């Protein structure tokens, strides 16, 4: 398999980028160098990357954005990420801590070390170790929203998650994406137990706890991490979501304001703002902000589903379908099938059977196959079409 390495130096001038290039024989010369966030994200999207090298004077929201995309698209394994601290700024060390990155180099020694590690350790290990290949496959499975592959990978990683904290993180992400939140909680807890300083597993656990209605268990973990590093945009948004879930909107607003001071244009902030407005029962205002939001995750998707269900159950199918239409456009790919299913149920309750079947067919296509709940709803719709009428 052709694999590439990406070097990113966002503050470098174009004329100095060539100084960052190097040869790794097993990469067949494929080392990309850029000083553009947009080009970096494009490389991550289109290339078979094996490693990411970030050159940083200080830690910035742009670096967070690139790393988040690399994890979701390529791999959650921090062994595939290298950071070169140009001025030994303390924010760079704290940023590495947030992602579990322990491969931190200076401006003076990186070129002596990183190419050798890539050639003799990382790439050789990836090619020879089936576990590394499975962990590396999780990013692609999440990106494609392949529910069958995510389920298969979660099973393949089950044993490894008991002794390998990165495997526990990757398995937890698979389970979260398929809606198996209780199992995801167990997997993230395994990662936390195996390495209590591995922040990605702890934050993955906190995300799942909030989804399961256990925000009170998540908040102390998040506050402990917050004391170690007060500059994490991702954690401030997560703390806001946790306090929204508990109904403490004042504290949630404080964390949202802090997050906005770090990265005011980050899509995750918009997502949290929608959840906050819903918490304040400002549904109309929330829907307007939702129109400006993309790629939203589990928290907001679950809240939007709840709103749609309430409208549907109270006989307001038109309002329910409006919410589902907006949600379906905005949610991440792996969450769309749930929105389509609930839209089908709303149509069933409104005796719009043909539309119900259209939404159910869309849900099946988005999931990749028929799943138990979809089959149960589809059978109810077919019975109603045959003259039995909708169930109460």
C-alpha positions as CSV (number, residue, x, y, z in Angstrom):
1,X,0.0,0.0,0.0
2,X,1.3,3.5,-0.9
3,X,1.6,5.6,2.2
4,X,2.5,9.2,2.7
5,X,3.8,11.5,5.4
6,X,2.5,15.1,5.9
7,X,4.7,17.9,7.3
8,X,2.8,21.0,8.5
9,X,4.4,24.3,9.4
10,X,1.7,26.9,9.4
11,X,4.0,29.9,10.0
12,X,6.7,29.0,7.5
13,X,7.2,31.1,4.4
14,X,6.8,29.3,1.1
15,X,10.5,29.6,0.3
16,X,11.5,27.7,3.4
17,X,9.1,24.7,3.0
18,X,11.7,22.7,1.1
19,X,13.8,22.6,4.2
20,X,11.2,20.3,5.9
21,X,11.3,17.7,3.2
22,X,13.1,14.4,3.7
23,X,13.2,10.9,2.1
24,X,11.9,7.7,3.7
25,X,12.4,4.8,1.3
26,X,9.3,2.9,2.4
27,X,7.2,5.9,1.6
28,X,8.5,5.9,-1.9
29,X,9.4,9.6,-1.7
30,X,5.8,10.7,-0.7
31,X,6.5,13.4,1.9
32,X,4.1,16.3,1.5
33,X,4.9,19.7,3.0
34,X,2.5,22.6,3.5
35,X,2.0,25.8,5.4
36,X,-1.7,25.9,4.7
37,X,-4.4,24.5,7.0
38,X,-6.7,24.0,4.0
39,X,-4.1,22.1,2.1
40,X,-3.3,20.0,5.2
41,X,-7.0,19.1,5.6
42,X,-7.2,18.2,1.9
43,X,-4.1,15.9,2.2
44,X,-5.6,14.2,5.2
45,X,-8.9,13.7,3.3
46,X,-7.3,12.3,0.0
47,X,-4.0,10.7,0.9
48,X,-3.1,7.3,2.5
49,X,-1.2,9.1,5.3
50,X,0.9,7.1,7.7
51,X,2.3,10.0,9.8
52,X,1.7,13.6,10.6
53,X,4.6,16.0,11.6
54,X,3.6,19.3,13.1
55,X,6.0,22.2,13.5
56,X,4.8,24.7,16.1
57,X,6.0,27.9,17.7
58,X,2.9,27.8,20.0
59,X,-0.2,25.6,20.1
60,X,-3.1,27.1,18.1
61,X,-6.8,26.2,17.3
62,X,-5.6,25.5,13.7
63,X,-3.4,22.7,15.1
64,X,-6.3,21.3,17.0
65,X,-8.5,21.3,13.9
66,X,-5.8,19.5,11.9
67,X,-5.3,16.9,14.6
68,X,-9.0,16.3,15.1
69,X,-9.4,15.7,11.4
70,X,-6.3,13.4,11.3
71,X,-7.8,11.3,14.1
72,X,-11.2,11.0,12.6
73,X,-10.0,10.3,9.1
74,X,-6.6,8.4,9.6
75,X,-5.9,7.0,13.0
76,X,-6.4,7.7,16.8
77,X,-2.9,6.3,17.5
78,X,-0.7,9.1,18.8
79,X,2.4,7.1,17.7
80,X,1.6,8.3,14.2
81,X,2.0,11.9,15.2
82,X,5.2,13.9,15.7
83,X,5.5,17.4,17.0
84,X,8.5,19.7,16.6
85,X,8.6,22.5,19.2
86,X,10.4,25.4,17.5
87,X,10.7,27.7,20.6
88,X,10.0,25.2,23.4
89,X,6.8,27.0,24.2
90,X,4.9,25.4,27.2
91,X,1.6,25.5,25.3
92,X,3.1,23.0,22.8
93,X,3.8,20.5,25.5
94,X,0.3,20.9,26.9
95,X,-1.2,20.5,23.5
96,X,0.7,17.2,23.1
97,X,-0.7,16.1,26.4
98,X,-4.2,16.6,25.2
99,X,-3.7,14.1,22.3
100,X,-1.5,11.6,24.1
101,X,1.5,12.6,21.9
102,X,4.8,11.7,23.5
103,X,7.0,12.2,20.3
104,X,8.1,15.8,20.9
105,X,11.3,17.0,19.3
106,X,13.3,20.2,19.1
107,X,14.2,22.2,16.1
108,X,17.7,21.0,16.3
109,X,17.2,17.2,16.5
110,X,14.0,16.4,14.6
111,X,15.7,15.6,11.3
112,X,18.1,13.2,12.9
113,X,15.3,11.3,14.6
114,X,11.9,11.4,12.9
115,X,12.9,9.8,9.5
116,X,14.6,6.9,11.3
117,X,11.6,6.3,13.5
118,X,9.3,6.4,10.5
119,X,11.4,3.9,8.5
120,X,12.6,1.5,11.2
121,X,9.7,1.5,13.7
122,X,6.4,3.1,12.7
123,X,6.0,1.9,9.1
124,X,7.5,-1.6,9.7
125,X,5.3,-2.0,12.8
126,X,2.2,-1.0,10.9
127,X,2.9,-3.4,8.0
128,X,3.7,-6.4,10.3
129,X,1.2,-6.0,13.2
130,X,-2.5,-6.8,12.4
131,X,-3.6,-4.9,15.5
132,X,-2.0,-1.6,14.2
133,X,-3.7,-2.2,10.9
134,X,-7.1,-2.6,12.6
135,X,-6.6,0.5,14.7
136,X,-5.6,2.4,11.5
137,X,-8.8,1.2,9.8
138,X,-11.1,2.8,12.3
139,X,-10.7,6.3,10.9
140,X,-11.8,5.2,7.4
141,X,-14.7,3.3,8.9
142,X,-15.9,6.4,10.8
143,X,-15.4,8.6,7.7
144,X,-17.5,6.2,5.5
145,X,-20.0,5.6,8.2
146,X,-19.8,1.9,7.4
147,X,-21.9,0.4,10.3
148,X,-21.0,-3.2,9.4
149,X,-17.3,-2.4,9.3
150,X,-17.5,-0.4,12.6
151,X,-19.3,-3.3,14.2
152,X,-16.7,-5.8,12.9
153,X,-13.8,-3.7,14.0
154,X,-15.3,-3.2,17.5
155,X,-15.4,-7.0,17.8
156,X,-11.9,-7.4,16.4
157,X,-10.5,-5.0,18.9
158,X,-12.4,-6.4,21.9
159,X,-9.5,-8.5,23.4
160,X,-6.8,-5.9,22.6
161,X,-8.8,-3.2,24.4
162,X,-8.2,-5.1,27.6
163,X,-4.4,-4.5,27.4
164,X,-3.8,-1.7,24.8
165,X,-5.1,1.7,25.7
166,X,-5.1,2.9,22.1
167,X,-7.1,-0.1,21.0
168,X,-9.5,0.7,23.8
169,X,-9.9,4.2,22.5
170,X,-10.4,3.0,18.9
171,X,-12.9,0.4,20.0
172,X,-14.8,2.9,22.1
173,X,-15.1,5.2,19.0
174,X,-16.5,2.4,16.9
175,X,-19.1,1.5,19.6
176,X,-20.1,5.1,20.1
177,X,-20.6,5.5,16.3
178,X,-22.9,2.5,16.2
179,X,-24.9,3.7,19.2
180,X,-23.6,1.0,21.6
181,X,-23.0,3.6,24.3
182,X,-22.8,1.2,27.3
183,X,-20.2,-0.9,25.6
184,X,-18.3,2.3,24.6
185,X,-18.3,3.4,28.2
186,X,-16.7,0.1,29.2
187,X,-14.1,0.4,26.4
188,X,-13.1,3.9,27.3
189,X,-12.9,3.0,31.0
190,X,-10.5,0.3,30.0
191,X,-8.3,2.8,28.2
192,X,-8.5,5.2,31.2
193,X,-7.5,2.4,33.6
194,X,-4.6,1.2,31.4
195,X,-3.2,4.8,31.1
196,X,-4.7,7.4,33.3
197,X,-2.7,10.2,31.6
198,X,-4.1,9.3,28.1
199,X,-6.5,12.2,27.8
200,X,-8.2,11.0,24.5
201,X,-9.6,8.0,26.3
202,X,-10.7,10.0,29.4
203,X,-12.5,12.6,27.2
204,X,-14.0,9.8,25.1
205,X,-15.4,8.3,28.3
206,X,-16.8,11.7,29.4
207,X,-18.5,12.1,26.0
208,X,-20.2,8.7,26.4
209,X,-21.1,9.4,30.0
210,X,-22.9,12.6,29.0
211,X,-24.8,10.7,26.3
212,X,-25.9,8.1,28.8
213,X,-27.2,10.8,31.2
214,X,-24.2,10.5,33.6
215,X,-22.9,14.0,33.2
216,X,-22.3,14.2,37.0
217,X,-19.7,11.4,36.6
218,X,-18.1,13.2,33.6
219,X,-17.7,16.6,35.1
220,X,-15.2,15.8,37.9
221,X,-13.0,14.0,35.3
222,X,-13.1,17.0,33.0
223,X,-12.5,19.5,35.8
224,X,-9.4,17.6,36.8
225,X,-8.0,17.8,33.3
226,X,-9.0,21.5,33.0
227,X,-6.8,22.2,36.0
228,X,-3.8,20.7,34.1
229,X,-4.5,22.7,31.0
230,X,-6.9,25.7,30.8
231,X,-6.3,26.2,27.1
232,X,-8.2,23.3,25.6
233,X,-11.0,24.4,23.4
234,X,-12.3,20.8,23.0
235,X,-12.6,20.3,26.8
236,X,-14.3,23.6,27.4
237,X,-17.0,22.7,24.8
238,X,-17.3,19.3,26.4
239,X,-17.7,20.9,29.9
240,X,-20.4,23.2,28.5
241,X,-22.2,20.2,27.0
242,X,-22.0,18.4,30.4
243,X,-23.5,21.4,32.3
244,X,-26.2,21.8,29.6
245,X,-27.1,18.2,30.3
246,X,-27.4,18.8,34.0
247,X,-29.4,22.0,33.5
248,X,-26.7,24.3,34.9
249,X,-26.9,26.8,32.0
250,X,-25.0,29.5,33.8
251,X,-21.9,27.4,34.1
252,X,-22.4,26.1,30.6
253,X,-22.5,29.7,29.3
254,X,-19.2,30.5,31.1
255,X,-17.5,27.6,29.4
256,X,-19.0,28.5,26.0
257,X,-17.6,32.1,26.4
258,X,-14.2,30.7,27.3
259,X,-14.2,28.4,24.3
260,X,-15.3,31.3,22.0
261,X,-12.3,33.3,23.2
262,X,-10.0,30.5,21.9
263,X,-11.7,29.5,18.6
264,X,-14.7,31.7,17.8
265,X,-15.3,30.1,14.4
266,X,-14.9,26.4,15.3
267,X,-18.0,24.4,14.2
268,X,-18.1,22.6,17.6
269,X,-18.8,26.0,19.2
270,X,-21.9,26.4,17.0
271,X,-23.0,22.9,17.9
272,X,-22.8,23.6,21.6
273,X,-24.6,27.0,21.1
274,X,-27.5,25.2,19.5
275,X,-27.7,22.8,22.5
276,X,-27.5,25.7,24.9
277,X,-30.4,27.5,23.2
278,X,-32.4,24.3,23.3
279,X,-31.7,24.1,27.0
280,X,-33.1,27.6,27.3
281,X,-36.2,26.4,25.4
282,X,-35.4,28.9,22.6
283,X,-36.2,26.3,19.9
284,X,-36.7,28.9,17.1
285,X,-33.4,30.6,17.8
286,X,-31.7,27.2,18.0
287,X,-33.0,26.1,14.6
288,X,-31.6,29.3,13.0
289,X,-28.1,28.6,14.4
290,X,-28.5,25.0,13.3
291,X,-28.9,26.2,9.7
292,X,-25.3,27.6,10.0
293,X,-23.9,24.4,11.5
294,X,-22.4,21.3,9.9
295,X,-20.9,17.9,10.9
296,X,-22.6,17.9,14.3
297,X,-22.0,14.9,16.6
298,X,-23.9,12.7,19.0
299,X,-24.8,15.3,21.7
300,X,-26.8,17.6,19.5
301,X,-28.1,14.8,17.3
302,X,-29.6,13.1,20.3
303,X,-31.2,16.4,21.5
304,X,-32.7,17.1,18.0
305,X,-34.1,13.6,17.9
306,X,-35.7,14.2,21.3
307,X,-37.3,17.4,20.1
308,X,-38.6,15.7,16.9
309,X,-40.1,12.8,18.9
310,X,-41.9,15.2,21.3
311,X,-43.4,17.1,18.3
312,X,-44.3,13.8,16.7
313,X,-45.9,12.3,19.8
314,X,-48.0,15.5,20.4
315,X,-49.4,15.3,16.8
316,X,-47.2,18.0,15.4
317,X,-45.8,16.0,12.6
318,X,-45.0,19.0,10.3
319,X,-42.8,20.5,13.1
320,X,-41.2,17.2,13.7
321,X,-40.3,16.7,10.1
322,X,-38.9,20.3,9.9
323,X,-36.6,19.5,12.8
324,X,-35.5,16.2,11.2
325,X,-34.9,17.8,7.8
326,X,-32.6,20.4,9.4
327,X,-30.9,17.8,11.6
328,X,-30.4,15.4,8.7
329,X,-28.5,18.0,6.7
330,X,-26.3,18.9,9.6
331,X,-25.4,15.7,11.4
332,X,-22.3,13.6,10.7
333,X,-22.7,10.8,8.2
334,X,-22.8,7.9,10.7
335,X,-25.8,9.6,12.5
336,X,-28.0,10.2,9.5
337,X,-29.8,6.8,9.6
338,X,-31.2,7.6,13.0
339,X,-32.7,10.9,11.9
340,X,-34.2,9.2,8.8
341,X,-35.7,6.4,11.0
342,X,-37.4,9.0,13.4
343,X,-38.7,10.9,10.4
344,X,-40.3,7.7,9.2
345,X,-41.8,7.1,12.6
346,X,-43.2,10.7,12.6
347,X,-44.8,10.0,9.2
348,X,-46.3,6.7,10.4
349,X,-47.9,8.5,13.4
350,X,-49.3,11.0,11.0
351,X,-50.7,8.2,8.7
352,X,-48.4,9.3,5.9
353,X,-47.4,5.8,5.1
354,X,-45.8,6.3,1.7
355,X,-43.5,9.0,3.1
356,X,-42.8,6.8,6.1
357,X,-41.5,4.0,3.8
358,X,-39.4,6.5,1.8
359,X,-37.6,7.6,5.0
360,X,-37.2,4.0,6.2
361,X,-35.6,3.1,2.8
362,X,-33.3,6.0,3.2
363,X,-32.4,4.9,6.7
364,X,-31.6,1.4,5.4
365,X,-29.3,2.8,2.7
366,X,-27.5,5.1,5.2
367,X,-27.0,2.3,7.7
368,X,-25.9,-0.2,5.0
369,X,-28.5,-2.8,5.7
370,X,-31.8,-3.4,7.5
371,X,-31.5,-3.3,11.3
372,X,-33.9,-4.6,13.9
373,X,-35.7,-1.4,14.9
374,X,-36.1,-0.4,11.2
375,X,-37.6,-3.8,10.4
376,X,-40.1,-3.4,13.3
377,X,-41.2,0.0,12.2
378,X,-41.4,-1.0,8.5
379,X,-43.6,-4.0,9.5
380,X,-46.0,-1.6,11.4
381,X,-46.2,0.7,8.4
382,X,-47.0,-2.2,6.0
383,X,-49.7,-3.4,8.3
384,X,-51.2,0.1,8.5
385,X,-51.1,0.3,4.7
386,X,-52.9,-3.0,4.5
387,X,-55.8,-1.5,6.5
388,X,-54.8,-2.2,10.1
389,X,-54.2,1.5,10.9
390,X,-51.4,2.9,13.0
391,X,-50.7,1.6,16.5
392,X,-51.5,3.9,19.3
